[in-house]
Amino acid sequence: MRVKNIAYIGIGSNQGDKLANCKEAISRLGKLRKTRVIASSSFYETEPVGEIEQDWFVNATVKLETSLPAEELFVSLLGIEGQMGRQRTVKGGPRIIDLDLLFYNQEIISQPDLNVPHPQFHTRGFVLTPLNEIAAGEIHPRLNLSVSQLLAGLGDDKVVRKIG
């Protein structure tokens, strides 16, 4: 690996064997070319957000070291989702796996299909809680607050419960 970029990925599943799906996604992230997993959070059972009634999720986050550009990493995340059977039929609906690019270095990327930092993660306990385990001091480049500060100021009352 030449250039070492740091990326944080949010992982979630609420269909099938949710924990196994998340573990499989982490395994696949570790097999991406020019990429390695360097930290992984605990797993959390989390209450769904949004208007769609659906099963609870299992969520986690990982820290990657990669020499892939952000756009190529994002395409790889979509590829893993597709390989694992993700179908995008209802926006915000149930999913076998969801991989979100939360941070890529301290870059701000605004493209039609890619926004980094992820535009909503700072309002979601199911992302901030596991992310805080592995990146408490990471600064959100738009908000200039650390992950731990974002979590401390969170008004989200949804349940986020560590399961392993």
C-alpha positions in Angstrom: 0.0 0.0 0.0 1.4 3.4 -0.9 -0.8 6.2 0.1 -2.4 5.5 3.5 -5.8 7.1 3.8 -8.0 6.5 6.8 -11.7 5.8 6.3 -14.4 5.0 8.8 -17.3 2.8 7.7 -20.7 2.4 9.3 -22.2 -1.1 9.1 -25.8 -2.2 9.7 -28.2 -5.0 9.0 -31.8 -5.8 10.0 -32.6 -8.8 7.8 -31.6 -12.5 8.2 -28.8 -13.3 10.6 -28.0 -9.6 11.3 -24.8 -10.2 13.4 -23.5 -12.7 10.9 -24.2 -10.2 8.1 -22.2 -7.5 9.8 -19.3 -9.9 10.5 -19.3 -11.0 6.9 -19.2 -7.4 5.7 -16.2 -6.7 7.9 -14.5 -9.8 6.5 -15.2 -8.6 3.0 -13.9 -5.1 3.8 -10.7 -6.7 5.0 -10.3 -8.4 1.6 -10.6 -5.3 -0.5 -7.5 -4.6 -2.5 -5.1 -2.0 -1.1 -7.2 -1.9 2.1 -7.0 -3.3 5.6 -9.2 -3.2 8.7 -7.3 -1.6 11.5 -10.0 -1.2 14.2 -13.5 -2.5 14.7 -16.1 -1.5 17.3 -18.4 -3.7 19.3 -21.7 -4.7 17.9 -24.9 -3.0 19.0 -28.6 -3.8 18.7 -30.3 -0.6 17.7 -33.8 0.7 17.3 -34.7 1.7 13.7 -35.2 5.3 12.8 -37.6 6.8 10.3 -41.2 6.3 9.3 -40.9 2.7 8.0 -41.8 0.0 10.6 -39.1 -2.6 10.5 -37.0 -5.0 12.6 -34.2 -3.7 14.9 -30.7 -3.4 13.5 -27.2 -4.7 14.4 -24.7 -1.9 13.9 -20.9 -1.5 14.1 -18.1 0.7 12.7 -14.7 -0.1 11.3 -11.6 1.9 10.7 -9.8 1.2 7.4 -6.4 2.0 6.1 -6.6 2.2 2.3 -4.8 3.5 -0.7 -8.0 3.5 -2.7 -9.4 7.0 -3.6 -12.7 7.8 -1.8 -14.8 7.3 -4.9 -13.3 3.9 -5.6 -13.7 2.8 -2.0 -17.4 3.9 -2.2 -18.0 1.8 -5.3 -16.4 -1.1 -3.5 -18.8 -0.6 -0.6 -21.7 -0.7 -3.0 -20.2 -3.8 -4.6 -20.0 -5.6 -1.2 -23.6 -4.7 -0.5 -24.7 -6.1 -3.9 -22.7 -9.3 -3.4 -24.4 -9.8 -0.1 -27.8 -9.4 -1.6 -28.7 -5.8 -0.8 -31.7 -4.6 -2.9 -32.6 -1.0 -2.8 -36.4 -1.2 -3.2 -37.6 1.2 -0.4 -35.5 4.2 0.7 -34.7 3.7 4.4 -36.3 0.3 4.3 -35.0 -3.0 5.6 -31.6 -4.2 4.4 -29.5 -7.2 4.6 -26.4 -5.0 4.8 -25.7 -1.3 4.7 -22.2 0.2 4.4 -21.8 3.9 4.8 -18.6 5.9 4.2 -18.6 8.1 7.3 -15.2 9.8 7.1 -12.4 9.7 4.6 -9.4 11.4 6.1 -10.6 14.9 6.9 -12.0 15.4 3.4 -15.3 17.0 2.5 -16.7 15.5 -0.7 -19.9 16.7 -2.3 -20.8 14.7 -5.4 -24.2 13.6 -6.7 -23.7 10.0 -5.4 -21.1 10.5 -2.7 -21.2 12.9 0.3 -18.4 12.7 3.0 -18.7 13.0 5.8 -21.9 11.1 5.7 -24.6 13.8 5.8 -26.7 12.4 8.7 -24.5 10.3 10.9 -23.8 13.1 13.4 -27.5 12.9 14.4 -27.7 9.1 14.9 -26.8 7.3 18.1 -26.6 4.0 16.2 -23.6 5.4 14.3 -22.0 7.6 16.9 -22.0 5.1 19.7 -19.9 2.4 17.9 -17.8 5.1 16.2 -17.0 6.7 19.5 -15.3 3.4 20.6 -12.7 3.6 17.8 -12.7 7.3 16.9 -13.7 9.4 19.9 -11.3 12.2 19.1 -11.9 12.2 15.3 -13.1 15.7 14.3 -16.1 16.1 12.0 -14.6 18.4 9.3 -17.9 20.3 8.7 -19.0 20.7 12.3 -15.5 21.0 13.9 -16.6 18.8 16.8 -15.1 15.4 17.9 -17.1 12.2 17.7 -17.3 12.1 21.5 -18.6 15.7 21.6 -21.3 14.8 18.9 -22.3 11.8 21.0 -22.5 13.8 24.2 -24.7 16.4 22.6 -27.0 13.9 20.8 -30.7 14.4 21.3 -31.5 10.9 19.8 -33.6 8.8 22.3 -33.4 5.6 20.2 -32.1 2.5 22.0 -28.5 1.5 21.3 -27.5 -1.6 23.3 -24.1 -3.3 23.1 -24.4 -7.0 22.3 -20.8 -8.0 21.8 
